[in-house]
């Protein structure tokens, strides 16, 4: 779970459909946290998923621009230890 910087928290107004709000309230009650805390954590997790997806996209784009050459990493094979005796 990510830490929230409490000195930077702002109040925001948002629109949410009634069914989703009931689910959020029910879940946050079950978890023993406030609605705001639940939504904050959900947003933080969504932001992290987006960040990771962007990094993965950049990684894939990099390999598309410069694919691995056959034998490029062979020099490291002797360095790998897979628990073999």
C-alpha positions as CSV (number, residue, x, y, z in Angstrom):
1,X,0.0,0.0,0.0
2,X,1.3,3.4,-0.9
3,X,1.7,6.2,1.7
4,X,-0.5,9.3,1.3
5,X,1.1,12.7,2.0
6,X,-1.6,14.1,4.3
7,X,-0.4,17.7,4.1
8,X,-1.3,17.6,0.4
9,X,-4.8,16.1,0.6
10,X,-7.5,18.1,-1.1
11,X,-11.2,17.7,-1.2
12,X,-12.7,16.9,-4.6
13,X,-16.2,16.4,-5.8
14,X,-16.9,13.5,-8.2
15,X,-19.9,11.9,-9.9
16,X,-20.4,8.1,-9.4
17,X,-23.3,5.9,-10.1
18,X,-25.4,4.8,-7.2
19,X,-24.7,1.0,-7.7
20,X,-20.9,1.6,-7.7
21,X,-21.2,3.9,-4.7
22,X,-23.1,1.2,-2.8
23,X,-20.4,-1.4,-3.6
24,X,-17.7,1.0,-2.5
25,X,-19.4,1.8,0.8
26,X,-20.1,-1.9,1.4
27,X,-16.6,-2.9,0.7
28,X,-15.0,-0.1,2.6
29,X,-17.2,-0.9,5.6
30,X,-16.2,-4.5,5.4
31,X,-12.5,-3.5,5.3
32,X,-13.0,-1.0,8.2
33,X,-11.8,2.0,6.2
34,X,-13.4,5.2,5.1
35,X,-14.9,5.7,1.6
36,X,-12.2,8.3,0.9
37,X,-9.4,5.9,2.0
38,X,-10.8,3.2,-0.2
39,X,-11.1,5.4,-3.2
40,X,-7.6,6.9,-2.6
41,X,-6.1,3.4,-2.5
42,X,-8.0,2.4,-5.6
43,X,-6.8,5.4,-7.5
44,X,-3.2,4.9,-6.4
45,X,-3.4,1.2,-7.6
46,X,-4.8,2.4,-10.9
47,X,-2.0,4.9,-11.3
48,X,0.6,2.3,-10.6
49,X,-1.0,-0.1,-13.1
50,X,-0.9,2.7,-15.7
51,X,2.8,3.5,-14.9
52,X,3.8,-0.2,-15.2
53,X,1.9,-0.5,-18.5
54,X,3.6,2.5,-19.9
55,X,7.0,1.1,-18.9
56,X,6.2,-2.2,-20.5
57,X,5.1,-0.4,-23.7
58,X,8.4,1.6,-23.8
59,X,10.3,-1.7,-23.2
60,X,8.5,-3.4,-26.0
61,X,9.0,-0.4,-28.3
62,X,12.7,-0.4,-27.5
63,X,13.0,-4.1,-28.5
64,X,11.0,-3.5,-31.6
65,X,13.4,-0.7,-32.6
66,X,16.5,-2.8,-31.7
67,X,15.7,-6.5,-31.5
68,X,18.0,-8.8,-29.6
69,X,20.6,-10.3,-31.9
70,X,21.2,-14.0,-32.0
71,X,24.0,-14.8,-29.5
72,X,23.8,-11.3,-28.0
73,X,23.5,-12.6,-24.4
74,X,25.3,-15.9,-24.8
75,X,28.3,-14.5,-22.9
76,X,26.2,-14.5,-19.7
77,X,25.1,-18.2,-19.9
78,X,28.1,-19.4,-17.9
79,X,27.1,-16.9,-15.1
80,X,23.7,-18.3,-14.6
81,X,23.2,-20.6,-11.7
82,X,19.9,-22.5,-11.6
83,X,20.6,-24.6,-8.5
84,X,22.3,-27.4,-10.4
85,X,24.9,-29.3,-8.4
